[in-house]
Amino acid sequence: MLHGNDDRLLSVTWMSIAIGAVSALIVLFTPWPTAEAWPYIVMSGLLHIVYNLSLVRAYRTGDLGQTYPIARGSSPLLVTLGAAFFANEVIGPLHVIGVLMISGGIMSLALQGQRLSRTGILAALSTGATIALYTVVDGMGVRLSDGHALTYTAWMFLFYWLMPVVFVALRGARALWEPARVAPGAVGSSLAGGLVSIAAYGIVIWAMQSGAMGTVSALRETSVVFAVFIGRRFLRETLSAKRLSACIVVAAGAVCLGV
């Protein structure tokens, strides 16, 4: 949805409004976060704003089928390393192979087709690093939330209200609200994308309560397989035999993680 809109900063801002609104409703009916979880909630919330801005920049420089795999493919390895260093996590040899297969398969998707510029590659890699940072922070934070993953997720997502602040500071309030009148369909698709995002990442945070961060992250990033088919079906991007083979490698890596 974000890649399909012409004004991606506007789109991610409306996505953030939907996420912030739902989160504001949820916190009214959930317990207060534990004191130990608060530093992680704040840190992750701010990192997500950086991620949004980085993702918008990355999408300006390349196809969804290339930019997205670089960002997503680099993050599981970084998450595995970060979890080992900061949370003393250890995963078995088969799971390591699974993470490598998923990351390798995903990255190979980005190396096919038209060549990305150096700026595009750096933008995608910086997005991947940001994903890894907030994933490790959330993995550690949710384990200190006394089992209240929904509480942790909702309070973290409240920071998405900073995105409209950033947008208004850059372009003004009229640039934010005027599209709701002249292009309600585009705004509606962005709001729907926000609802999908909060549900999807909420599941990831819930899973990291008991699952290894690197494993959960790698399984999450198998979403690039769907992104390739979405890019082909809705954005008319190329789906070659090499890309299909890379998707099979990613799927095989997911099987290794499930053993």
C-alpha positions in Angstrom: 0.0 0.0 0.0 2.8 2.4 0.9 4.8 1.6 -2.3 1.7 1.9 -4.5 1.0 5.5 -3.4 2.7 8.4 -5.2 3.3 10.5 -2.0 4.8 7.9 0.4 5.5 10.3 3.2 1.9 11.3 3.2 0.8 7.7 3.0 3.0 6.5 5.9 1.7 9.5 8.0 -1.9 8.4 7.5 -0.8 4.8 8.3 0.7 6.2 11.5 -2.5 8.1 12.4 -4.5 4.8 12.1 -1.9 3.0 14.3 -1.8 5.7 16.9 -5.7 5.9 17.1 -6.1 2.2 17.6 -3.3 2.2 20.2 -4.9 5.1 22.1 -8.1 3.0 22.3 -6.3 -0.2 23.4 -4.3 1.5 26.3 -7.6 2.5 27.9 -8.4 -1.2 28.5 -5.0 -2.7 29.3 -2.8 -2.7 32.4 -0.1 0.0 32.9 3.3 -1.2 31.5 5.8 -2.4 34.0 8.6 0.0 35.1 11.2 -2.3 33.6 9.5 -2.2 30.1 9.3 1.6 29.8 12.8 2.3 28.5 12.3 -0.2 25.8 8.9 1.2 24.9 10.3 4.7 24.5 13.4 3.5 22.6 11.4 1.3 20.2 8.8 4.0 19.6 11.4 6.5 18.5 13.2 3.8 16.4 10.0 3.1 14.6 9.7 6.8 13.5 13.3 6.6 12.2 12.3 3.4 10.4 9.2 5.0 8.7 11.3 7.8 7.4 14.0 5.5 6.2 11.5 3.2 4.5 10.0 6.2 2.6 13.5 7.1 1.4 14.3 3.5 0.4 11.0 3.2 -1.6 11.9 6.4 -3.6 15.0 4.7 -5.0 13.9 1.3 -6.3 11.2 -1.3 -7.0 9.3 -3.0 -4.1 10.8 -6.3 -5.3 14.3 -5.1 -4.8 14.3 -2.5 -2.1 12.1 -4.5 0.3 14.2 -7.7 0.1 17.4 -5.8 0.9 15.8 -4.2 3.9 14.2 -7.4 5.1 16.9 -9.8 4.2 19.6 -8.0 6.1 17.6 -7.8 9.3 17.4 -11.5 10.5 21.1 -11.9 10.6 21.5 -8.6 12.5 18.7 -9.5 14.9 20.4 -12.9 15.6 23.7 -11.2 16.3 22.1 -8.5 18.4 20.0 -11.0 20.4 23.2 -13.1 21.1 25.1 -10.0 22.2 22.5 -8.2 24.2 20.1 -11.0 25.4 22.5 -14.0 25.4 20.4 -16.0 23.0 21.7 -19.1 21.4 20.0 -21.0 18.5 20.8 -24.4 17.2 22.8 -25.3 14.0 19.7 -26.1 12.0 18.1 -22.8 12.9 21.3 -21.0 12.0 21.1 -22.6 8.6 17.5 -21.6 8.3 18.3 -18.0 9.1 21.1 -18.0 6.5 18.9 -19.6 3.9 16.1 -17.0 4.5 18.5 -14.1 4.5 20.4 -15.4 1.5 17.3 -16.1 -0.5 15.8 -12.7 0.3 19.0 -10.8 -0.6 19.3 -12.7 -3.9 15.9 -11.4 -4.8 17.3 -7.9 -4.7 20.3 -8.8 -6.9 18.1 -9.7 -9.9 16.6 -7.4 -12.4 17.6 -3.7 -12.8 20.6 -2.5 -11.0 20.0 -0.5 -7.8 22.0 2.7 -7.3 24.4 3.0 -4.5 22.0 5.4 -2.8 19.2 2.9 -3.1 21.3 0.1 -1.6 22.4 2.2 1.3 18.9 3.4 2.0 17.6 -0.2 2.0 20.5 -1.4 4.3 19.9 1.4 6.7 16.2 0.5 6.8 17.3 -3.1 7.5 19.5 -2.0 10.4 16.7 0.0 11.9 14.4 -3.0 11.7 17.0 -5.1 13.5 17.4 -2.4 16.2 13.8 -2.1 17.0 13.2 -5.9 16.8 15.9 -6.6 19.4 14.7 -3.7 21.6 11.1 -5.1 21.5 12.2 -8.7 22.0 14.0 -7.6 25.2 11.2 -5.2 26.3 8.3 -7.5 25.9 10.0 -10.1 28.1 10.0 -7.5 30.9 6.3 -6.7 30.4 5.0 -9.4 32.8 3.3 -11.2 30.0 1.3 -8.2 28.7 2.4 -8.2 25.1 -0.7 -6.2 24.0 0.0 -3.5 26.6 3.7 -3.2 25.5 2.7 -3.1 21.8 -0.1 -0.5 22.2 2.1 1.9 24.3 5.0 1.6 21.8 2.7 2.3 18.9 1.4 5.5 20.6 4.7 7.0 19.5 3.4 6.9 15.9 1.6 10.1 16.7 5.0 11.7 16.2 4.7 11.0 12.4 1.9 13.6 11.8 4.0 16.1 13.9 7.0 15.5 11.6 4.9 15.8 8.5 3.3 19.0 9.5 6.7 20.4 10.4 8.0 19.6 6.9 4.9 20.5 4.8 2.3 22.1 6.9 -1.1 21.0 8.3 -3.0 21.7 5.1 -0.8 19.3 3.1 -1.9 16.6 5.6 -5.6 17.2 5.7 -6.4 18.3 2.2 -5.9 14.8 0.6 -8.6 13.5 2.9 -11.0 15.7 1.0 -9.7 15.5 -2.6 -8.3 11.9 -2.6 -10.2 9.9 0.1 -9.5 6.6 -1.6 -5.7 7.0 -1.2 -6.1 8.1 2.4 -8.4 5.2 3.1 -5.9 2.7 1.7 -3.2 4.2 3.9 -5.4 3.9 7.0 -6.1 0.2 6.1 -2.4 -0.3 5.8 -1.9 1.0 9.3 -4.4 -1.4 10.7 -2.6 -4.3 8.9 0.7 -3.1 10.3 -0.4 -2.9 13.9 -1.9 -6.4 13.7 1.1 -7.9 12.0 3.8 -6.5 14.2 1.7 -7.1 17.3 1.9 -10.8 16.5 5.7 -10.6 16.1 6.1 -8.9 19.6 3.8 -11.6 21.1 5.9 -14.3 19.5 9.1 -12.9 20.8 8.0 -13.4 24.4 9.0 -17.0 24.2 10.7 -17.5 20.8 14.2 -16.6 19.8 14.4 -13.2 18.3 16.5 -14.2 15.3 14.1 -17.1 14.5 11.0 -15.0 14.9 12.6 -12.3 12.7 13.6 -14.7 10.0 10.1 -16.2 9.9 8.7 -12.8 9.7 10.8 -11.8 6.8 9.5 -14.7 4.7 6.9 -12.0 3.9 9.2 -10.9 1.0 7.9 -14.0 -0.8 4.5 -12.5 -0.7 5.9 -9.1 -1.6 7.4 -10.5 -4.8 4.0 -11.9 -5.9 2.2 -8.7 -4.8 4.7 -6.7 -6.8 4.0 -8.9 -9.9 0.2 -8.9 -9.6 -0.5 -5.3 -8.6 2.6 -3.3 -9.5 3.4 -5.2 -12.7 7.0 -6.0 -11.6 8.9 -8.9 -13.2 8.7 -12.4 -11.7 11.6 -14.4 -13.3 12.6 -18.0 -12.7 15.5 -16.8 -10.6 13.2 -14.9 -8.3 11.0 -17.9 -8.0 14.0 -20.1 -7.1 15.0 -17.6 -4.4 11.5 -17.8 -3.0 11.8 -21.6 -2.8 15.1 -21.1 -0.8 13.4 -18.8 1.6 10.6 -21.3 2.1 13.1 -24.1 2.7 14.8 -21.9 5.3 11.5 -21.5 7.0 11.1 -25.3 7.2 14.5 -25.5 8.9 13.3 -23.1 11.5 10.2 -25.1 12.1 12.0 -28.4 12.8 
